[in-house]
Amino acid sequence: MARQFKPNPEILKRIASVFYERGSASKTSLQLASRLRWDLSVRYLEWLLSNNYIMHLPTGNIRSYVLTQAGIEMFQKLLAFFDSMK
């Protein structure tokens, strides 16, 4: 039986910061922000894509991603949760 991927909220928070600072993000910038090995950062990217939190933005040679409305809402809830924990 395959193990279901359960993202770590702290890592999602680091990924969210990239989108809020830049608006869009490449795989590399998401990997650096997440501070994960490449293979694990790709799992986060796949999870975000499969849940329609991000989408591919066709911009030349570099594959960039942007938040969808669902992604904006999810990250806002996540960040509000972290703010309430302070």
Secondary structure by P-SEA (a helix, b strand, c coil): cbbbbbbbaaaaaaaaaaaaacccccaaaaaaaacccaaaaaaaaaaaaaaccbbbbbccccbbbbbcaaaaaaaaaaaaaaaaac
